[in-house]
Amino acid sequence: MTRVVEVPAHFDDRSFDQFAAGFDTWPPEERVLLDARGTQWASPYGLVGLLTAGQALAEARKERPLLTVPASDEVRRYWTRTGFFAHAAELFEIHGKVPRAAATGPSDVLLDVTPIRASEDIHEIVGKIQENAARILTGELGIEAKATMGFAMALSEACQNIVEHAGTSGWVAVQAYTFRRRLGRRVVVIAVSDAGVGFRRSLESTQARRFGDRWGDGSALEAALIQNVSRFRDPGRGQGLAGIKRYLSRWQGKISIRSGTARLAIVPAWDDDVPLVDHLPYFPGAQVQVTIPAQSAES
Amino acid sequence: MVQTISLRHVLQEAVATPYRNLVTRATGAAVRGRIEASLAAGSGHTTLLDFSGVECLDLSCADEIVAKLLLAAASGDRVLVLAGVRDEQREALEHVLAHHHLAVAACFRGSDTPDVLGWITSDAREAFAELRRHGPADPSMLAARLAWLLDRAAVALDDLAGHRIAQQVGGIYHLVTLL
């Protein structure tokens, strides 16, 4: 038996829950086929989420999942350009024609889909991102040049959650695109995802008792994102997410974290997202999205 | 005696690659370990941490290096001063120093005048600026210069001394950056 999990046509943080629901129980008993034939567009969050599903199934010692590639030639080319298929080939049995990577000039992809396994990977990522980030942040988003370093800092801290807490490796991608549906402006999006232990298990030993009956995925996210709590006793810990929030507050940015069955977001005025959603379909590990919009004339 | 430590140099020794970004907690801990070894071997009372050549500084590295060295210095008699700091690195430094209720004197790249970073009262900040502009002072001199009551000036100077940003020599407070 094979369980077919449909990849949404427009695959982003909003439609991710529909994707997660396709697995039903985790890990699924059957072999999994991720069907992306109908996918018309995927955000970086969607792409790193797909890889996380493949990684989580591999780590659960399940049969190698299948992936059918998008029917759209344009979508396939774009996924190739982001580096997605190069990593997907290690995790999935891929069905369908995958274009060969072609050399391209400057693009909206600030950072290809990149694995995060250790501290050295974050050095490489921060080193790579700075030139492209300056071009997009100041050139397209109207953010002052010196804020580029804050962006690199936010990216570094978001990636470090994997190295420090996940207990396994993960993925990051950074891309600029026009956020038509909710904002009508250009945005830069950082998406970070891992198949690790998730926020609840990471914080359980130090925080569960404090929350009592309320303890769960939602309260674990609240402890980490709102209260800046860390599982480490070192009083210097827990500043990473606080620093990201501080940076985002200056640029009307948004951070959203999904872990297990909950999602918590710091929602800026331009967005209509719900701050905390609980009882979502389960998905392994943690998925973080940071969104920085082009600055409006008023701001 | 002042011991100057180039963070870029230590970074490249610690990670054995030509990285110019002080990022990740592991890197910060490795860099701090090398600095602590160097301080233990040296005889300097004042340590100048030179950020020249360092590009990005994230919160984890700022915490592991600057905050932890300052916390260690507070239990000894060592003074720490930052130099060659980029304006873009200010945010990470301010954030971690405020988190630990620490403060430090810092010289910024392209600027001749030192500044104070971190958790410090506005009076102490003003006193720092005054000592920088017009030189060392005792509480009565500072009170006269700023038209403050004597107690207010004394508290502000003590605050600077408590953070090892100023040192009292014969009743006169000197900024450590100018010693």
Contacts between the chains, C-beta under 8 A, distances in Angstrom:
chain1	res1	chain2	res2	distance
A	119	B	24	4.2
A	119	B	25	7.8
A	119	B	26	4.1
A	119	B	27	6.0
A	120	B	15	7.5
A	120	B	17	7.8
A	122	B	23	5.8
A	122	B	24	5.1
A	123	B	15	7.0
A	123	B	17	7.4
A	123	B	19	4.9
A	123	B	21	6.4
A	123	B	23	6.2
A	123	B	24	7.0
A	123	B	27	7.1
A	126	B	21	4.9
A	126	B	23	5.1
A	126	B	56	5.6
A	126	B	58	7.8
A	127	B	19	6.7
A	127	B	20	7.6
A	127	B	21	6.3
A	130	B	55	7.1
A	130	B	56	7.0
A	146	B	87	6.1
A	146	B	88	4.7
A	148	B	88	7.7
A	149	B	55	7.3
A	149	B	56	5.3
A	149	B	57	7.8
A	149	B	86	7.6
A	149	B	88	3.8
A	149	B	89	7.2
A	150	B	88	7.2
A	150	B	91	6.1
A	152	B	21	7.3
A	152	B	23	7.7
A	152	B	56	4.5
A	152	B	58	7.6
A	153	B	23	7.7
A	153	B	56	6.3
A	153	B	57	7.3
A	153	B	58	4.5
A	153	B	59	6.6
A	153	B	91	7.6
A	153	B	92	6.0
A	156	B	21	7.9
A	156	B	23	4.3
A	156	B	24	6.7
A	156	B	56	7.2
A	156	B	58	4.3
A	156	B	60	7.4
A	157	B	58	6.0
A	157	B	59	6.0
A	157	B	60	6.8
A	160	B	24	5.9
A	160	B	25	6.6
A	160	B	58	7.9
A	160	B	60	6.1
A	163	B	24	7.1
A	163	B	26	7.5
A	164	B	25	6.7
A	235	B	100	7.1
A	236	B	63	4.2
A	236	B	64	7.4
A	236	B	67	5.9
A	236	B	68	7.0
A	236	B	96	7.0
A	236	B	99	7.1
A	236	B	100	6.9
A	239	B	59	4.9
A	239	B	60	7.6
A	239	B	63	6.1
A	239	B	95	6.6
A	239	B	96	6.2
A	239	B	99	5.8
A	240	B	59	5.8
A	240	B	60	6.4
A	242	B	59	8.0
A	242	B	95	7.4
A	242	B	99	8.0
A	243	B	58	7.8
A	243	B	59	4.3
A	243	B	92	7.0
A	243	B	95	5.5
A	246	B	91	7.7
A	246	B	95	6.7
A	247	B	91	7.6
